[in-house]
């Protein structure tokens, strides 16, 4: 696999399917694809703003 993977538990990046630190399964961390007709962009921005406050 040539993608950079992310461990949600220990918040580290790796190239392995399993995290070397905590032995949890890693996930692909890619940003959402940009589209000018983004139907959910308004909600994503609201959620991001709420996460910053909390």
For each residue, the residues with C-beta under 8 A, 3 or more apart:
1: 5 15 17
2: 15
3: 15 28 30
4: 13 14 15 28 29
5: 1 13 14 15 16 17 26 27 28 29
6: 11 12 13 14 26 27 28 29
7: 10 11 12 13 14 19 21 22 24 26
8: 11 24 27
9: 19 22 24
10: 7 19 21 22 24
11: 6 7 8
12: 6 7 19 21
13: 4 5 6 7 29
14: 4 5 6 7 19 20 26
15: 1 2 3 4 5
16: 5 19 20 26
17: 1 5 25 26
18: 23 24 25 26
19: 7 9 10 12 14 16 22 23 24 25 26
20: 14 16 23
21: 7 10 12
22: 7 9 10 19
23: 18 19 20
24: 7 8 9 10 18 19
25: 17 18 19
26: 5 6 7 14 16 17 18 19
27: 5 6 8
28: 3 4 5 6
29: 4 5 6 13
30: 3
31:
32: 44
33:
34: 38
35: 38
36:
37:
38: 34 35 41
39:
40: 43 44
41: 38 44 45
42: 45 46
43: 40 46 47
44: 32 40 41 47 48
45: 41 42 48 49
46: 42 43 49 50
47: 43 44 50 51
48: 44 45 51 52
49: 45 46 52 53
50: 46 47 53 54
51: 47 48 54
52: 48 49
53: 49 50
54: 50 51
